[in-house]
Amino acid sequence: MRMNGNLSKLTVLILVWAFVLGLTVGPQPAAGLDLGGTLGDLLKVFGVGWVVNRFAGDIDDAINNLLGQRDARIAGATKVVPILRIAEGGNYAIGAAQVMGPNQQVTQVEAVGEFELSVGELRGRALLPVSTTSGVIPKRGIDGVGISANVKFPI
């Protein structure tokens, strides 16, 4: 395929101009939208919480299929609820947790609280299924319910 003489000269001129411009200007850092700080953290918490509540059934089905728990409903029930991790040093995270157990107890679960404590070389983690999302830490969790999966995003 043969190019028109003027078109090929214009193409060469543009390529040379772009090359020289690239050498003289250099790369520029990319700028992104930074919602850091409290506003960004609040958006993450409410956004992830909304997604978990809105798509809990779909997430539950996906986890059951992924883990091969297709018959989990026969032995017990599963449900996906929001999980919030509170740890020392401001290490917070929000996400989704799948709880499983007897149907009567699983239906009571509204959220999972994850608490982490480090003492020297030792680190402990407690996952507590709770019946409230009010932010008030209950004195005890829901008996007979365990966490079979969790996915978290750092805040």
N, C-alpha and C positions, 0 to 999 in steps of 0.2 A: 504494500500500500504506500503510495507516494503522497507526501504532504505538500501543500501549497508553500511556495518560498517564503511569503510574508508570515504565514502561520508558524512555520518551523523557526524563523528568526525570533518571533514573539515568544514562543515556547522556551527557546534557549535563553532569551533575555530574562524571562520570569524565573527560570531555574537558577541562573547565576545570581539574580537579585536576592532570591530566597536563601541561597547558600551564604552570600556575603552578610545578609541580615542576621542569619543564624550564628555566624562567627562573631559578629560585633555585639549583638545584644546578649547572647547567652541564655541559658535556661532560666525561667522564672519559677518560683515556688507556686504550687497550686494552692488556691485558696478555697476553703470549704465553709459551709455553714456550721459554726460552732455554737451549739446550745449548751455549753458546759455550765457547770455550777448548778445551783438549785433548780433553775427552770428546766434545764436538760434532764436532770435526775427525775423531776416530777413528771415530765413528759414520758420518760422511759417507764416509770412505775405505772402510770395510768394507761399508757399505750399497751404495754405487755399484759397488764391486768385485763384490759378490755379484750385483747385478742384471745387470751386464755378463756375468759368467760364466754365469748362469742362463739369460739370454735372448739369448745371443750369436747363435744361428742366426736368431732372429726379427729382431734388429736388423740383421744382415747382409742378410737378404732385403729389409727395408724400405729400407736404403740403396741396394741394387742397383736396386730398383724406382724409387726417387726419382731416382737419377742415370741411369737408363736403361741400366744395365749388365746387362741380362737375359742377354746372351750372354757374360758375363765368365768363366764356367766353361769355355768352349771355349778361350779364349786363355790362361787361367790360373785361379787360384783366388783367392777372397776369404775373409777371416775377420775376425771382430770380437774384439778383445782389450782389456783395460784399458789406459789411458794415464795416466801420472803426469807432471805438469809441475813441474819444480823451477827456480825463477828467483831472481834476486837480489832482496833485500828481502823475503823471505818470501812471494813471490807463487806459491803452490802451487795446483794444480788436479788433479782426478781426473775421469776420464770413460771414453769408449769410442773406439777408433780402428779403422778398417777397413784391413787390410793386404791387398795384392794382389801376385801374382807367380806364379812356377812352383809347382805344388802341393807339390813336395818341400820347398821352402824355407818356404812359407806354413804348413805343418803344424808346423814347428819354432817358430814365433813364439808366445810366451806373453804378452808384454806389449810396450808401447812406452814408452820413456822420452823425455821432451821436456826439453831443456835450453836455457835462455835466458840470454844474456849481453849486457850493454849496456856500451859503451865510448863515452863522450861522446854524440854524436848518433847513433851507429850501434848497431843492435841485431841480434843474430844468434840464430837458433833452429835447433836440431838435433833431428830426430826419429829415434830409434834403435830399430828393432825388435830385441827381445832374446828369448832362449830361456829366460829365468828370471824368476820373480816373487819371488825370495828377498830382494830389496833390495840385493844385491851388484851394483854397476855392472860389467858385463862390459867387457873391453878392446875388443871390436868387436861390431858388430851382425851381422845375418844378411844375406848378400849376395843381391842380386836381388829384394829385397822392398821395396815402396814403400807409403806411406800414401796412401790415396785419400780418406779422410774422417776427421774427428775431431770429437767433441763433448765439451766439458769443463765442469765445474762448479767454481767457485772454492772453495778450502778456507779 
